[in-house]
Amino acid sequence: MPSQLDKTLHEALAFHEAFRRLGFEPEQLFLGMDSRQIWMELRAGEKTFVATCGSNHHDIEHVQARWAEKVKKWNSSTSFAERVWNDSFVRRNAMAFVLSVVSKDIELPCAEKQEAWKLLESAMASA
């Protein structure tokens, strides 16, 4: 059974994926943390969007090491990536996520907005 930290990092991976599906570049996405929480941050020009992923009770070095392990696994295991994505809060709540990003006047860079609709459709189909 995944630890609370693992669940939080899985949510961070899923938020990263959701931002990527909307067309944002990896260089615009940052994992943030403090002694209480972990978040995924989008920096789009002068605008930012922060998605809280979960609580944190670990030191930064431990979280960074676990994050590196999770990213490596995400990049090397399609089944892991699919499971994390399908179980994620952001996928289940894709409409609210996309509307939240747009409500901050952040332009979605995805080609002709098709990826945003695909993200929404996939969430609606599995609801």
Buried (B, 14 or more C-beta within 10 A) or exposed (E): EEEEBBBBBBBBBBBBBBBBBBBBEEEBBBBBBEEEBBBBBBBBEEEEBBBBBBEBEBEEEEBEEBBEEBBEEBEEEEEBBEEBBEBBBBBBBBBEBBEEBBEEEBEBBBEEEEBBEEBBEBBEEEE
